[in-house]
Amino acid sequence: MDARTRLGWVQLYEQVGNAGVVCRRCGSSRPTLRKWWRRYRENSPAGPEGRSRRPKIPLIMSHNY
C-alpha cells in the first residue's frame, strides 16, 4: 500500500469523522487508521508515508554460548 492510498483514507476520515465507516470501506483497522491520521496531523502531508521498522538502537549480539 502506498502513501497516496493512505493519504486518501486519512482525508476520507477527516470528511466523514467516523473511523469505523472508513475502515470497513478501506479494509484497514481503526488503530492503523488513527496512527496514520495522527502522523498526518503531525507531519502533514508526509504523515501517512511508511516508516522504517528498523530498531533505533543497534542490537549487540553476544556469542557466549
Sine and cosine of phi, psi and omega as CSV:
sin_phi,cos_phi,sin_psi,cos_psi,sin_omega,cos_omega
0.00,0.00,0.73,-0.68,-0.06,-1.00
-0.99,-0.11,0.19,-0.98,-0.06,-1.00
-0.90,0.43,-0.53,0.85,-0.01,-1.00
-0.90,0.43,-0.64,0.76,0.03,-1.00
-0.90,0.43,-0.73,0.69,0.01,-1.00
-0.88,0.47,-0.64,0.77,0.02,-1.00
-0.89,0.46,-0.64,0.77,0.05,-1.00
-0.88,0.48,-0.65,0.76,0.02,-1.00
-0.92,0.40,-0.64,0.77,0.03,-1.00
-0.90,0.44,-0.68,0.73,0.01,-1.00
-0.91,0.41,-0.61,0.79,0.07,-1.00
-0.89,0.45,-0.65,0.76,0.04,-1.00
-0.88,0.48,-0.65,0.76,0.02,-1.00
-0.91,0.42,-0.58,0.82,0.01,-1.00
-0.96,0.29,-0.72,0.69,-0.09,-1.00
-0.99,0.16,-0.67,0.74,-0.02,-1.00
0.98,0.20,0.17,0.99,-0.02,-1.00
-0.79,-0.62,0.96,-0.29,-0.05,-1.00
-0.89,0.45,-0.59,0.81,-0.01,-1.00
-0.88,0.47,-0.68,0.73,0.01,-1.00
-0.91,0.42,-0.72,0.69,-0.03,-1.00
-0.90,0.43,-0.68,0.74,-0.03,-1.00
-0.91,0.40,-0.65,0.76,0.05,-1.00
-0.90,0.44,-0.64,0.77,-0.01,-1.00
-0.94,0.33,-0.62,0.79,-0.09,-1.00
-0.99,-0.11,-0.27,0.96,0.04,-1.00
0.99,0.16,0.49,0.87,0.07,-1.00
-0.87,-0.49,0.15,-0.99,0.00,-1.00
-1.00,-0.01,0.36,-0.93,0.02,-1.00
-0.89,0.46,-0.71,0.70,0.03,-1.00
-0.86,0.51,-0.61,0.79,0.01,-1.00
-0.92,0.40,-0.72,0.70,0.02,-1.00
-0.88,0.48,-0.69,0.73,0.00,-1.00
-0.92,0.40,-0.56,0.83,0.06,-1.00
-0.89,0.46,-0.72,0.69,0.02,-1.00
-0.90,0.43,-0.64,0.77,0.00,-1.00
-0.90,0.44,-0.68,0.73,0.02,-1.00
-0.89,0.46,-0.69,0.72,0.04,-1.00
-0.90,0.44,-0.63,0.78,0.02,-1.00
-0.88,0.48,-0.70,0.72,0.01,-1.00
-0.90,0.44,-0.63,0.78,-0.04,-1.00
-0.97,0.24,-0.59,0.80,-0.16,-0.99
-0.80,-0.60,0.44,0.90,-0.10,-0.99
-0.73,0.68,0.68,-0.74,-0.11,0.99
-1.00,-0.03,0.07,1.00,-0.04,-1.00
-0.99,0.14,0.02,1.00,-0.09,-1.00
-0.83,0.56,-0.75,0.66,-0.08,-1.00
-0.97,0.26,0.04,1.00,0.02,-1.00
-0.93,0.36,0.47,-0.88,-0.01,-1.00
-0.91,0.42,0.51,-0.86,0.06,-1.00
-0.91,-0.42,0.43,-0.90,0.03,-1.00
-0.93,0.37,0.63,-0.78,0.07,-1.00
-0.99,-0.13,0.11,0.99,0.00,-1.00
-0.91,0.41,0.68,-0.73,0.02,-1.00
-0.88,0.48,0.60,-0.80,0.01,-1.00
-0.97,0.24,-0.47,0.89,0.01,-1.00
-0.95,-0.30,0.82,-0.57,-0.03,-1.00
-0.91,0.42,0.60,-0.80,0.01,-1.00
-1.00,0.09,0.80,-0.60,0.02,-1.00
-1.00,-0.08,0.89,-0.45,-0.02,-1.00
-1.00,0.04,0.76,-0.64,0.08,-1.00
-0.96,-0.27,0.57,-0.82,-0.01,-1.00
-0.94,-0.34,0.58,0.82,0.05,-1.00
-1.00,0.03,1.00,-0.06,-0.04,-1.00
-1.00,-0.03,0.00,0.00,0.00,0.00
